[in-house]
Each structure stands twice: as structure tokens, then as C-alpha cells.
Amino acid sequence: MDTLEFELRGEHVALCDLLKLSGIADSSGQGKHMIANGDVTVDSQLESRKTAKIRANQTVRCLGQTVRVVASQA
């Protein structure tokens, strides 16, 4: 299983947007559907809040894919 790194451009990103921006979902709407179906965990905990604020050093898993969120280097 590959782990993608997502670099934040601010303090946080909404979970549904992260799924879209990382390429796991085709749209934020599809990301919301995945979250509602119980397909998404944040730091190994099931997450049901579609717009949960995801911050640096958190790990999101969905449908066998893993995204590690890192702080911006700028």
C-alpha cells in the first residue's frame, strides 16, 4: 500500500476536499459519499464529519489508500 504525502497550504483542509485533492475521490461530493459510507479513517479512527479539519501530521485512509498530511515547507 502506497502512502501519498499531501502538503498543506494553510492550517487545515476539509476532509472531503483532501480526498478530492489527493486523487482518491473525483469530486468533493464523491468524497462526502465515501465519508458517509464509513470508508474513511483519520488517525485510525472512523471519521463521519465530512468537513472535519485535517491538520499536519494526521493520516487519512480510504479504500486502501493512505494520505499523510504534512506542513508546508514555505
N, CA, C, O and CB atoms as a CASP TS submission, in Angstrom:
PFRMAT TS
TARGET T0000
AUTHOR 0000-0000-0000
METHOD Language model
MODEL 1
PARENT N/A
ATOM      1  N   MET     1       0.841  -1.177   0.000  1.00  0.00           N
ATOM      2  CA  MET     1       0.000   0.000   0.000  1.00  0.00           C
ATOM      3  C   MET     1       0.887   1.242   0.000  1.00  0.00           C
ATOM      4  O   MET     1       1.729   1.408   0.883  1.00  0.00           O
ATOM      5  CB  MET     1      -0.957  -0.003   1.218  1.00  0.00           C
ATOM      6  N   ASP     2       0.699   2.111  -0.986  1.00  0.00           N
ATOM      7  CA  ASP     2       1.477   3.334  -1.090  1.00  0.00           C
ATOM      8  C   ASP     2       0.908   4.417  -0.187  1.00  0.00           C
ATOM      9  O   ASP     2      -0.297   4.471   0.058  1.00  0.00           O
ATOM     10  CB  ASP     2       1.518   3.818  -2.534  1.00  0.00           C
ATOM     11  N   THR     3       1.786   5.271   0.301  1.00  0.00           N
ATOM     12  CA  THR     3       1.377   6.412   1.100  1.00  0.00           C
ATOM     13  C   THR     3       1.691   7.683   0.331  1.00  0.00           C
ATOM     14  O   THR     3       2.834   7.925  -0.057  1.00  0.00           O
ATOM     15  CB  THR     3       2.078   6.410   2.481  1.00  0.00           C
ATOM     16  N   LEU     4       0.669   8.485   0.118  1.00  0.00           N
ATOM     17  CA  LEU     4       0.838   9.777  -0.532  1.00  0.00           C
ATOM     18  C   LEU     4       1.109  10.820   0.530  1.00  0.00           C
ATOM     19  O   LEU     4       0.625  10.701   1.656  1.00  0.00           O
ATOM     20  CB  LEU     4      -0.407  10.154  -1.375  1.00  0.00           C
ATOM     21  N   GLU     5       1.875  11.839   0.186  1.00  0.00           N
ATOM     22  CA  GLU     5       2.058  12.969   1.088  1.00  0.00           C
ATOM     23  C   GLU     5       1.311  14.146   0.515  1.00  0.00           C
ATOM     24  O   GLU     5       1.436  14.459  -0.668  1.00  0.00           O
ATOM     25  CB  GLU     5       3.562  13.305   1.291  1.00  0.00           C
ATOM     26  N   PHE     6       0.528  14.802   1.361  1.00  0.00           N
ATOM     27  CA  PHE     6      -0.219  15.990   0.959  1.00  0.00           C
ATOM     28  C   PHE     6       0.312  17.162   1.756  1.00  0.00           C
ATOM     29  O   PHE     6       0.280  17.147   2.987  1.00  0.00           O
ATOM     30  CB  PHE     6      -1.759  15.808   1.177  1.00  0.00           C
ATOM     31  N   GLU     7       0.805  18.185   1.057  1.00  0.00           N
ATOM     32  CA  GLU     7       1.364  19.358   1.726  1.00  0.00           C
ATOM     33  C   GLU     7       0.274  20.413   1.914  1.00  0.00           C
ATOM     34  O   GLU     7      -0.329  20.882   0.949  1.00  0.00           O
ATOM     35  CB  GLU     7       2.552  19.940   0.915  1.00  0.00           C
ATOM     36  N   LEU     8       0.037  20.773   3.163  1.00  0.00           N
ATOM     37  CA  LEU     8      -0.959  21.800   3.479  1.00  0.00           C
ATOM     38  C   LEU     8      -0.502  23.157   2.963  1.00  0.00           C
ATOM     39  O   LEU     8       0.692  23.453   2.939  1.00  0.00           O
ATOM     40  CB  LEU     8      -1.214  21.866   4.999  1.00  0.00           C
ATOM     41  N   ARG     9      -1.454  23.968   2.555  1.00  0.00           N
ATOM     42  CA  ARG     9      -1.136  25.340   2.142  1.00  0.00           C
ATOM     43  C   ARG     9      -1.621  26.334   3.191  1.00  0.00           C
ATOM     44  O   ARG     9      -1.369  27.533   3.074  1.00  0.00           O
ATOM     45  CB  ARG     9      -1.770  25.660   0.768  1.00  0.00           C
ATOM     46  N   GLY    10      -2.310  25.848   4.206  1.00  0.00           N
ATOM     47  CA  GLY    10      -2.808  26.677   5.299  1.00  0.00           C
ATOM     48  C   GLY    10      -2.748  25.875   6.580  1.00  0.00           C
ATOM     49  O   GLY    10      -1.931  24.962   6.709  1.00  0.00           O
ATOM     50  N   GLU    11      -3.605  26.207   7.526  1.00  0.00           N
ATOM     51  CA  GLU    11      -3.624  25.490   8.805  1.00  0.00           C
ATOM     52  C   GLU    11      -4.289  24.120   8.698  1.00  0.00           C
ATOM     53  O   GLU    11      -3.899  23.175   9.383  1.00  0.00           O
ATOM     54  CB  GLU    11      -4.340  26.319   9.851  1.00  0.00           C
ATOM     55  N   HIS    12      -5.302  24.025   7.828  1.00  0.00           N
ATOM     56  CA  HIS    12      -6.069  22.782   7.718  1.00  0.00           C
ATOM     57  C   HIS    12      -6.732  22.688   6.350  1.00  0.00           C
ATOM     58  O   HIS    12      -6.749  23.646   5.577  1.00  0.00           O
ATOM     59  CB  HIS    12      -7.130  22.696   8.834  1.00  0.00           C
ATOM     60  N   VAL    13      -7.277  21.509   6.075  1.00  0.00           N
ATOM     61  CA  VAL    13      -8.053  21.276   4.858  1.00  0.00           C
ATOM     62  C   VAL    13      -9.255  20.420   5.257  1.00  0.00           C
ATOM     63  O   VAL    13      -9.142  19.540   6.110  1.00  0.00           O
ATOM     64  CB  VAL    13      -7.183  20.573   3.728  1.00  0.00           C
ATOM     65  N   ALA    14     -10.399  20.683   4.640  1.00  0.00           N
ATOM     66  CA  ALA    14     -11.597  19.882   4.913  1.00  0.00           C
ATOM     67  C   ALA    14     -11.370  18.461   4.397  1.00  0.00           C
ATOM     68  O   ALA    14     -10.774  18.267   3.337  1.00  0.00           O
ATOM     69  CB  ALA    14     -12.867  20.518   4.251  1.00  0.00           C
ATOM     70  N   LEU    15     -11.843  17.484   5.143  1.00  0.00           N
ATOM     71  CA  LEU    15     -11.626  16.083   4.781  1.00  0.00           C
ATOM     72  C   LEU    15     -12.137  15.769   3.384  1.00  0.00           C
ATOM     73  O   LEU    15     -11.433  15.123   2.607  1.00  0.00           O
ATOM     74  CB  LEU    15     -12.301  15.172   5.786  1.00  0.00           C
ATOM     75  N   CYS    16     -13.339  16.209   3.045  1.00  0.00           N
ATOM     76  CA  CYS    16     -13.888  15.911   1.710  1.00  0.00           C
ATOM     77  C   CYS    16     -13.023  16.537   0.610  1.00  0.00           C
ATOM     78  O   CYS    16     -12.863  15.953  -0.462  1.00  0.00           O
ATOM     79  CB  CYS    16     -15.346  16.427   1.597  1.00  0.00           C
ATOM     80  N   ASP    17     -12.470  17.720   0.874  1.00  0.00           N
ATOM     81  CA  ASP    17     -11.589  18.359  -0.108  1.00  0.00           C
ATOM     82  C   ASP    17     -10.263  17.623  -0.217  1.00  0.00           C
ATOM     83  O   ASP    17      -9.715  17.497  -1.312  1.00  0.00           O
ATOM     84  CB  ASP    17     -11.344  19.823   0.263  1.00  0.00           C
ATOM     85  N   LEU    18      -9.741  17.135   0.903  1.00  0.00           N
ATOM     86  CA  LEU    18      -8.494  16.377   0.883  1.00  0.00           C
ATOM     87  C   LEU    18      -8.634  15.129   0.015  1.00  0.00           C
ATOM     88  O   LEU    18      -7.727  14.793  -0.747  1.00  0.00           O
ATOM     89  CB  LEU    18      -8.078  15.988   2.308  1.00  0.00           C
ATOM     90  N   LEU    19      -9.763  14.450   0.131  1.00  0.00           N
ATOM     91  CA  LEU    19      -9.983  13.244  -0.683  1.00  0.00           C
ATOM     92  C   LEU    19      -9.956  13.588  -2.169  1.00  0.00           C
ATOM     93  O   LEU    19      -9.435  12.822  -2.979  1.00  0.00           O
ATOM     94  CB  LEU    19     -11.330  12.576  -0.317  1.00  0.00           C
ATOM     95  N   LYS    20     -10.521  14.745  -2.523  1.00  0.00           N
ATOM     96  CA  LYS    20     -10.508  15.188  -3.926  1.00  0.00           C
ATOM     97  C   LYS    20      -9.101  15.612  -4.353  1.00  0.00           C
ATOM     98  O   LYS    20      -8.612  15.179  -5.397  1.00  0.00           O
ATOM     99  CB  LYS    20     -11.499  16.358  -4.131  1.00  0.00           C
ATOM    100  N   LEU    21      -8.463  16.442  -3.565  1.00  0.00           N
ATOM    101  CA  LEU    21      -7.149  16.983  -3.926  1.00  0.00           C
ATOM    102  C   LEU    21      -6.062  15.909  -4.004  1.00  0.00           C
ATOM    103  O   LEU    21      -5.096  16.047  -4.754  1.00  0.00           O
ATOM    104  CB  LEU    21      -6.739  18.039  -2.925  1.00  0.00           C
ATOM    105  N   SER    22      -6.228  14.849  -3.229  1.00  0.00           N
ATOM    106  CA  SER    22      -5.236  13.770  -3.252  1.00  0.00           C
ATOM    107  C   SER    22      -5.531  12.733  -4.336  1.00  0.00           C
ATOM    108  O   SER    22      -4.736  11.818  -4.553  1.00  0.00           O
ATOM    109  CB  SER    22      -5.180  13.088  -1.894  1.00  0.00           C
ATOM    110  N   GLY    23      -6.663  12.872  -5.013  1.00  0.00           N
ATOM    111  CA  GLY    23      -6.990  11.982  -6.117  1.00  0.00           C
ATOM    112  C   GLY    23      -7.738  10.717  -5.727  1.00  0.00           C
ATOM    113  O   GLY    23      -7.995   9.863  -6.575  1.00  0.00           O
ATOM    114  N   ILE    24      -8.088  10.588  -4.462  1.00  0.00           N
ATOM    115  CA  ILE    24      -8.850   9.411  -4.028  1.00  0.00           C
ATOM    116  C   ILE    24     -10.284   9.507  -4.533  1.00  0.00           C
ATOM    117  O   ILE    24     -10.870   8.512  -4.960  1.00  0.00           O
ATOM    118  CB  ILE    24      -8.830   9.278  -2.483  1.00  0.00           C
ATOM    119  N   ALA    25     -10.844  10.716  -4.480  1.00  0.00           N
ATOM    120  CA  ALA    25     -12.212  10.951  -4.966  1.00  0.00           C
ATOM    121  C   ALA    25     -12.138  11.860  -6.186  1.00  0.00           C
ATOM    122  O   ALA    25     -11.228  12.680  -6.303  1.00  0.00           O
ATOM    123  CB  ALA    25     -13.118  11.587  -3.848  1.00  0.00           C
ATOM    124  N   ASP    26     -13.097  11.712  -7.093  1.00  0.00           N
ATOM    125  CA  ASP    26     -13.146  12.550  -8.289  1.00  0.00           C
ATOM    126  C   ASP    26     -13.676  13.948  -7.984  1.00  0.00           C
ATOM    127  O   ASP    26     -13.403  14.895  -8.722  1.00  0.00           O
ATOM    128  CB  ASP    26     -14.010  11.891  -9.352  1.00  0.00           C
ATOM    129  N   SER    27     -14.439  14.076  -6.888  1.00  0.00           N
ATOM    130  CA  SER    27     -15.021  15.364  -6.516  1.00  0.00           C
ATOM    131  C   SER    27     -15.205  15.413  -5.007  1.00  0.00           C
ATOM    132  O   SER    27     -15.118  14.390  -4.328  1.00  0.00           O
ATOM    133  CB  SER    27     -16.374  15.598  -7.243  1.00  0.00           C
ATOM    134  N   SER    28     -15.458  16.603  -4.492  1.00  0.00           N
ATOM    135  CA  SER    28     -15.744  16.723  -3.059  1.00  0.00           C
ATOM    136  C   SER    28     -17.030  15.970  -2.708  1.00  0.00           C
ATOM    137  O   SER    28     -17.145  15.387  -1.630  1.00  0.00           O
ATOM    138  CB  SER    28     -15.864  18.215  -2.650  1.00  0.00           C
ATOM    139  N   GLY    29     -17.985  15.991  -3.624  1.00  0.00           N
ATOM    140  CA  GLY    29     -19.239  15.273  -3.409  1.00  0.00           C
ATOM    141  C   GLY    29     -19.012  13.778  -3.281  1.00  0.00           C
ATOM    142  O   GLY    29     -19.610  13.133  -2.419  1.00  0.00           O
ATOM    143  N   GLN    30     -18.155  13.217  -4.126  1.00  0.00           N
ATOM    144  CA  GLN    30     -17.837  11.797  -4.018  1.00  0.00           C
ATOM    145  C   GLN    30     -17.108  11.531  -2.704  1.00  0.00           C
ATOM    146  O   GLN    30     -17.332  10.505  -2.063  1.00  0.00           O
ATOM    147  CB  GLN    30     -16.980  11.331  -5.222  1.00  0.00           C
ATOM    148  N   GLY    31     -16.236  12.456  -2.306  1.00  0.00           N
ATOM    149  CA  GLY    31     -15.546  12.322  -1.020  1.00  0.00           C
ATOM    150  C   GLY    31     -16.529  12.295   0.133  1.00  0.00           C
ATOM    151  O   GLY    31     -16.376  11.500   1.061  1.00  0.00           O
ATOM    152  N   LYS    32     -17.543  13.158   0.085  1.00  0.00           N
ATOM    153  CA  LYS    32     -18.577  13.187   1.133  1.00  0.00           C
ATOM    154  C   LYS    32     -19.323  11.865   1.181  1.00  0.00           C
ATOM    155  O   LYS    32     -19.656  11.373   2.260  1.00  0.00           O
ATOM    156  CB  LYS    32     -19.570  14.345   0.892  1.00  0.00           C
ATOM    157  N   HIS    33     -19.584  11.291   0.019  1.00  0.00           N
ATOM    158  CA  HIS    33     -20.267   9.999  -0.054  1.00  0.00           C
ATOM    159  C   HIS    33     -19.409   8.890   0.582  1.00  0.00           C
ATOM    160  O   HIS    33     -19.929   8.043   1.308  1.00  0.00           O
ATOM    161  CB  HIS    33     -20.594   9.648  -1.527  1.00  0.00           C
ATOM    162  N   MET    34     -18.111   8.900   0.310  1.00  0.00           N
ATOM    163  CA  MET    34     -17.206   7.905   0.905  1.00  0.00           C
ATOM    164  C   MET    34     -17.187   8.031   2.426  1.00  0.00           C
ATOM    165  O   MET    34     -17.193   7.028   3.141  1.00  0.00           O
ATOM    166  CB  MET    34     -15.777   8.069   0.344  1.00  0.00           C
ATOM    167  N   ILE    35     -17.165   9.267   2.911  1.00  0.00           N
ATOM    168  CA  ILE    35     -17.166   9.502   4.355  1.00  0.00           C
ATOM    169  C   ILE    35     -18.466   8.987   4.961  1.00  0.00           C
ATOM    170  O   ILE    35     -18.450   8.313   5.991  1.00  0.00           O
ATOM    171  CB  ILE    35     -16.979  11.009   4.668  1.00  0.00           C
ATOM    172  N   ALA    36     -19.601   9.306   4.318  1.00  0.00           N
ATOM    173  CA  ALA    36     -20.912   8.866   4.813  1.00  0.00           C
ATOM    174  C   ALA    36     -21.029   7.345   4.831  1.00  0.00           C
ATOM    175  O   ALA    36     -21.721   6.784   5.680  1.00  0.00           O
ATOM    176  CB  ALA    36     -22.027   9.458   3.952  1.00  0.00           C
ATOM    177  N   ASN    37     -20.354   6.678   3.894  1.00  0.00           N
ATOM    178  CA  ASN    37     -20.389   5.209   3.829  1.00  0.00           C
ATOM    179  C   ASN    37     -19.480   4.548   4.863  1.00  0.00           C
ATOM    180  O   ASN    37     -19.498   3.325   5.002  1.00  0.00           O
ATOM    181  CB  ASN    37     -19.989   4.745   2.440  1.00  0.00           C
ATOM    182  N   GLY    38     -18.692   5.330   5.586  1.00  0.00           N
ATOM    183  CA  GLY    38     -17.794   4.762   6.585  1.00  0.00           C
ATOM    184  C   GLY    38     -16.506   4.224   6.000  1.00  0.00           C
ATOM    185  O   GLY    38     -15.883   3.333   6.577  1.00  0.00           O
ATOM    186  N   ASP    39     -16.095   4.763   4.847  1.00  0.00           N
ATOM    187  CA  ASP    39     -14.888   4.282   4.170  1.00  0.00           C
ATOM    188  C   ASP    39     -13.619   5.023   4.591  1.00  0.00           C
ATOM    189  O   ASP    39     -12.529   4.697   4.122  1.00  0.00           O
ATOM    190  CB  ASP    39     -15.062   4.404   2.681  1.00  0.00           C
ATOM    191  N   VAL    40     -13.753   6.027   5.480  1.00  0.00           N
ATOM    192  CA  VAL    40     -12.626   6.916   5.770  1.00  0.00           C
ATOM    193  C   VAL    40     -12.265   6.876   7.249  1.00  0.00           C
ATOM    194  O   VAL    40     -13.134   6.955   8.116  1.00  0.00           O
ATOM    195  CB  VAL    40     -12.953   8.354   5.348  1.00  0.00           C
ATOM    196  N   THR    41     -10.958   6.750   7.525  1.00  0.00           N
ATOM    197  CA  THR    41     -10.469   6.881   8.890  1.00  0.00           C
ATOM    198  C   THR    41      -9.426   7.999   8.939  1.00  0.00           C
ATOM    199  O   THR    41      -8.708   8.247   7.971  1.00  0.00           O
ATOM    200  CB  THR    41      -9.871   5.536   9.401  1.00  0.00           C
ATOM    201  N   VAL    42      -9.367   8.656  10.083  1.00  0.00           N
ATOM    202  CA  VAL    42      -8.359   9.672  10.344  1.00  0.00           C
ATOM    203  C   VAL    42      -7.621   9.235  11.593  1.00  0.00           C
ATOM    204  O   VAL    42      -8.230   9.062  12.648  1.00  0.00           O
ATOM    205  CB  VAL    42      -8.990  11.107  10.510  1.00  0.00           C
ATOM    206  N   ASP    43      -6.331   9.059  11.483  1.00  0.00           N
ATOM    207  CA  ASP    43      -5.513   8.557  12.595  1.00  0.00           C
ATOM    208  C   ASP    43      -6.117   7.284  13.191  1.00  0.00           C
ATOM    209  O   ASP    43      -6.221   7.142  14.410  1.00  0.00           O
ATOM    210  CB  ASP    43      -5.372   9.636  13.689  1.00  0.00           C
ATOM    211  N   SER    44      -6.509   6.370  12.317  1.00  0.00           N
ATOM    212  CA  SER    44      -7.058   5.042  12.646  1.00  0.00           C
ATOM    213  C   SER    44      -8.423   5.079  13.328  1.00  0.00           C
ATOM    214  O   SER    44      -8.872   4.057  13.848  1.00  0.00           O
ATOM    215  CB  SER    44      -6.098   4.313  13.532  1.00  0.00           C
ATOM    216  N   GLN    45      -9.092   6.233  13.337  1.00  0.00           N
ATOM    217  CA  GLN    45     -10.432   6.354  13.907  1.00  0.00           C
ATOM    218  C   GLN    45     -11.421   6.665  12.784  1.00  0.00           C
ATOM    219  O   GLN    45     -11.168   7.535  11.951  1.00  0.00           O
ATOM    220  CB  GLN    45     -10.476   7.459  15.010  1.00  0.00           C
ATOM    221  N   LEU    46     -12.545   5.954  12.767  1.00  0.00           N
ATOM    222  CA  LEU    46     -13.577   6.210  11.769  1.00  0.00           C
ATOM    223  C   LEU    46     -14.014   7.670  11.861  1.00  0.00           C
ATOM    224  O   LEU    46     -14.286   8.171  12.952  1.00  0.00           O
ATOM    225  CB  LEU    46     -14.790   5.257  11.966  1.00  0.00           C
ATOM    226  N   GLU    47     -14.080   8.340  10.737  1.00  0.00           N
ATOM    227  CA  GLU    47     -14.468   9.763  10.715  1.00  0.00           C
ATOM    228  C   GLU    47     -15.744   9.929   9.912  1.00  0.00           C
ATOM    229  O   GLU    47     -15.804   9.518   8.754  1.00  0.00           O
ATOM    230  CB  GLU    47     -13.334  10.646  10.117  1.00  0.00           C
ATOM    231  N   SER    48     -16.773  10.532  10.518  1.00  0.00           N
ATOM    232  CA  SER    48     -18.054  10.720   9.846  1.00  0.00           C
ATOM    233  C   SER    48     -18.346  12.188   9.542  1.00  0.00           C
ATOM    234  O   SER    48     -19.356  12.496   8.909  1.00  0.00           O
ATOM    235  CB  SER    48     -19.166  10.146  10.692  1.00  0.00           C
ATOM    236  N   ARG    49     -17.482  13.092   9.982  1.00  0.00           N
ATOM    237  CA  ARG    49     -17.682  14.522   9.704  1.00  0.00           C
ATOM    238  C   ARG    49     -17.077  14.844   8.340  1.00  0.00           C
ATOM    239  O   ARG    49     -15.865  14.751   8.149  1.00  0.00           O
ATOM    240  CB  ARG    49     -17.039  15.417  10.825  1.00  0.00           C
ATOM    241  N   LYS    50     -17.928  15.218   7.405  1.00  0.00           N
ATOM    242  CA  LYS    50     -17.487  15.440   6.022  1.00  0.00           C
ATOM    243  C   LYS    50     -16.489  16.584   5.903  1.00  0.00           C
ATOM    244  O   LYS    50     -15.593  16.537   5.059  1.00  0.00           O
ATOM    245  CB  LYS    50     -18.684  15.721   5.135  1.00  0.00           C
ATOM    246  N   THR    51     -16.630  17.602   6.730  1.00  0.00           N
ATOM    247  CA  THR    51     -15.734  18.754   6.646  1.00  0.00           C
ATOM    248  C   THR    51     -14.797  18.823   7.851  1.00  0.00           C
ATOM    249  O   THR    51     -14.383  19.908   8.260  1.00  0.00           O
ATOM    250  CB  THR    51     -16.544  20.045   6.539  1.00  0.00           C
ATOM    251  N   ALA    52     -14.468  17.678   8.409  1.00  0.00           N
ATOM    252  CA  ALA    52     -13.520  17.648   9.532  1.00  0.00           C
ATOM    253  C   ALA    52     -12.237  18.354   9.108  1.00  0.00           C
ATOM    254  O   ALA    52     -11.770  18.186   7.982  1.00  0.00           O
ATOM    255  CB  ALA    52     -13.220  16.176   9.986  1.00  0.00           C
ATOM    256  N   LYS    53     -11.675  19.139  10.012  1.00  0.00           N
ATOM    257  CA  LYS    53     -10.444  19.872   9.718  1.00  0.00           C
ATOM    258  C   LYS    53      -9.249  18.947   9.877  1.00  0.00           C
ATOM    259  O   LYS    53      -8.940  18.491  10.977  1.00  0.00           O
ATOM    260  CB  LYS    53     -10.300  21.107  10.640  1.00  0.00           C
ATOM    261  N   ILE    54      -8.589  18.681   8.772  1.00  0.00           N
ATOM    262  CA  ILE    54      -7.416  17.810   8.779  1.00  0.00           C
ATOM    263  C   ILE    54      -6.177  18.697   8.820  1.00  0.00           C
ATOM    264  O   ILE    54      -6.017  19.606   8.006  1.00  0.00           O
ATOM    265  CB  ILE    54      -7.396  16.860   7.525  1.00  0.00           C
ATOM    266  N   ARG    55      -5.311  18.416   9.778  1.00  0.00           N
ATOM    267  CA  ARG    55      -4.130  19.245  10.012  1.00  0.00           C
ATOM    268  C   ARG    55      -2.853  18.438   9.759  1.00  0.00           C
ATOM    269  O   ARG    55      -2.898  17.226   9.543  1.00  0.00           O
ATOM    270  CB  ARG    55      -4.137  19.804  11.455  1.00  0.00           C
ATOM    271  N   ALA    56      -1.729  19.132   9.792  1.00  0.00           N
ATOM    272  CA  ALA    56      -0.434  18.487   9.587  1.00  0.00           C
ATOM    273  C   ALA    56      -0.238  17.358  10.588  1.00  0.00           C
ATOM    274  O   ALA    56      -0.712  17.430  11.722  1.00  0.00           O
ATOM    275  CB  ALA    56       0.707  19.510   9.707  1.00  0.00           C
ATOM    276  N   ASN    57       0.453  16.331  10.164  1.00  0.00           N
ATOM    277  CA  ASN    57       0.792  15.144  10.958  1.00  0.00           C
ATOM    278  C   ASN    57      -0.383  14.210  11.198  1.00  0.00           C
ATOM    279  O   ASN    57      -0.307  13.347  12.072  1.00  0.00           O
ATOM    280  CB  ASN    57       1.353  15.565  12.275  1.00  0.00           C
ATOM    281  N   GLN    58      -1.466  14.359  10.446  1.00  0.00           N
ATOM    282  CA  GLN    58      -2.562  13.408  10.520  1.00  0.00           C
ATOM    283  C   GLN    58      -2.484  12.473   9.318  1.00  0.00           C
ATOM    284  O   GLN    58      -1.934  12.824   8.274  1.00  0.00           O
ATOM    285  CB  GLN    58      -3.934  14.138  10.572  1.00  0.00           C
ATOM    286  N   THR    59      -3.043  11.276   9.484  1.00  0.00           N
ATOM    287  CA  THR    59      -3.042  10.274   8.428  1.00  0.00           C
ATOM    288  C   THR    59      -4.484   9.892   8.109  1.00  0.00           C
ATOM    289  O   THR    59      -5.265   9.553   8.998  1.00  0.00           O
ATOM    290  CB  THR    59      -2.215   9.023   8.844  1.00  0.00           C
ATOM    291  N   VAL    60      -4.819   9.953   6.827  1.00  0.00           N
ATOM    292  CA  VAL    60      -6.170   9.633   6.357  1.00  0.00           C
ATOM    293  C   VAL    60      -6.076   8.371   5.507  1.00  0.00           C
ATOM    294  O   VAL    60      -5.205   8.257   4.646  1.00  0.00           O
ATOM    295  CB  VAL    60      -6.801  10.827   5.539  1.00  0.00           C
ATOM    296  N   ARG    61      -6.980   7.425   5.756  1.00  0.00           N
ATOM    297  CA  ARG    61      -7.031   6.196   4.956  1.00  0.00           C
ATOM    298  C   ARG    61      -8.432   6.053   4.362  1.00  0.00           C
ATOM    299  O   ARG    61      -9.441   6.286   5.028  1.00  0.00           O
ATOM    300  CB  ARG    61      -6.662   4.940   5.822  1.00  0.00           C
ATOM    301  N   CYS    62      -8.459   5.661   3.085  1.00  0.00           N
ATOM    302  CA  CYS    62      -9.736   5.476   2.395  1.00  0.00           C
ATOM    303  C   CYS    62      -9.536   4.474   1.266  1.00  0.00           C
ATOM    304  O   CYS    62      -8.661   4.651   0.418  1.00  0.00           O
ATOM    305  CB  CYS    62     -10.289   6.833   1.847  1.00  0.00           C
ATOM    306  N   LEU    63     -10.338   3.435   1.257  1.00  0.00           N
ATOM    307  CA  LEU    63     -10.342   2.433   0.184  1.00  0.00           C
ATOM    308  C   LEU    63      -8.936   1.920  -0.134  1.00  0.00           C
ATOM    309  O   LEU    63      -8.562   1.795  -1.300  1.00  0.00           O
ATOM    310  CB  LEU    63     -10.969   3.021  -1.076  1.00  0.00           C
ATOM    311  N   GLY    64      -8.172   1.627   0.902  1.00  0.00           N
ATOM    312  CA  GLY    64      -6.850   1.050   0.721  1.00  0.00           C
ATOM    313  C   GLY    64      -5.745   2.043   0.410  1.00  0.00           C
ATOM    314  O   GLY    64      -4.591   1.651   0.234  1.00  0.00           O
ATOM    315  N   GLN    65      -6.079   3.304   0.341  1.00  0.00           N
ATOM    316  CA  GLN    65      -5.069   4.336   0.068  1.00  0.00           C
ATOM    317  C   GLN    65      -4.819   5.150   1.334  1.00  0.00           C
ATOM    318  O   GLN    65      -5.728   5.369   2.135  1.00  0.00           O
ATOM    319  CB  GLN    65      -5.521   5.267  -1.100  1.00  0.00           C
ATOM    320  N   THR    66      -3.586   5.590   1.500  1.00  0.00           N
ATOM    321  CA  THR    66      -3.195   6.338   2.685  1.00  0.00           C
ATOM    322  C   THR    66      -2.630   7.691   2.273  1.00  0.00           C
ATOM    323  O   THR    66      -1.823   7.787   1.349  1.00  0.00           O
ATOM    324  CB  THR    66      -2.165   5.546   3.520  1.00  0.00           C
ATOM    325  N   VAL    67      -3.065   8.730   2.972  1.00  0.00           N
ATOM    326  CA  VAL    67      -2.564  10.084   2.740  1.00  0.00           C
ATOM    327  C   VAL    67      -2.011  10.610   4.059  1.00  0.00           C
ATOM    328  O   VAL    67      -2.724  10.688   5.060  1.00  0.00           O
ATOM    329  CB  VAL    67      -3.691  11.028   2.177  1.00  0.00           C
ATOM    330  N   ARG    68      -0.731  10.970   4.045  1.00  0.00           N
ATOM    331  CA  ARG    68      -0.122  11.589   5.224  1.00  0.00           C
ATOM    332  C   ARG    68      -0.025  13.081   4.963  1.00  0.00           C
ATOM    333  O   ARG    68       0.557  13.517   3.971  1.00  0.00           O
ATOM    334  CB  ARG    68       1.291  10.976   5.539  1.00  0.00           C
ATOM    335  N   VAL    69      -0.608  13.860   5.874  1.00  0.00           N
ATOM    336  CA  VAL    69      -0.662  15.309   5.708  1.00  0.00           C
ATOM    337  C   VAL    69       0.570  15.920   6.379  1.00  0.00           C
ATOM    338  O   VAL    69       0.863  15.642   7.542  1.00  0.00           O
ATOM    339  CB  VAL    69      -1.983  15.900   6.312  1.00  0.00           C
ATOM    340  N   VAL    70       1.289  16.761   5.621  1.00  0.00           N
ATOM    341  CA  VAL    70       2.494  17.394   6.135  1.00  0.00           C
ATOM    342  C   VAL    70       2.352  18.910   6.056  1.00  0.00           C
ATOM    343  O   VAL    70       1.606  19.436   5.230  1.00  0.00           O
ATOM    344  CB  VAL    70       3.739  16.921   5.352  1.00  0.00           C
ATOM    345  N   ALA    71       3.081  19.602   6.930  1.00  0.00           N
ATOM    346  CA  ALA    71       3.069  21.058   6.946  1.00  0.00           C
ATOM    347  C   ALA    71       3.783  21.604   5.712  1.00  0.00           C
ATOM    348  O   ALA    71       4.700  20.978   5.181  1.00  0.00           O
ATOM    349  CB  ALA    71       3.728  21.592   8.232  1.00  0.00           C
ATOM    350  N   SER    72       3.355  22.756   5.275  1.00  0.00           N
ATOM    351  CA  SER    72       4.002  23.409   4.147  1.00  0.00           C
ATOM    352  C   SER    72       5.437  23.778   4.486  1.00  0.00           C
ATOM    353  O   SER    72       5.739  24.166   5.615  1.00  0.00           O
ATOM    354  CB  SER    72       3.222  24.652   3.731  1.00  0.00           C
ATOM    355  N   GLN    73       6.309  23.658   3.515  1.00  0.00           N
ATOM    356  CA  GLN    73       7.713  23.993   3.713  1.00  0.00           C
ATOM    357  C   GLN    73       7.963  25.484   3.543  1.00  0.00           C
ATOM    358  O   GLN    73       9.055  25.964   3.849  1.00  0.00           O
ATOM    359  CB  GLN    73       8.580  23.209   2.745  1.00  0.00           C
ATOM    360  N   ALA    74       6.971  26.225   3.062  1.00  0.00           N
ATOM    361  CA  ALA    74       7.137  27.670   2.802  1.00  0.00           C
ATOM    362  C   ALA    74       7.098  28.487   4.069  1.00  0.00           C
ATOM    363  O   ALA    74       7.222  29.711   4.018  1.00  0.00           O
ATOM    364  CB  ALA    74       6.062  28.165   1.857  1.00  0.00           C
TER
END
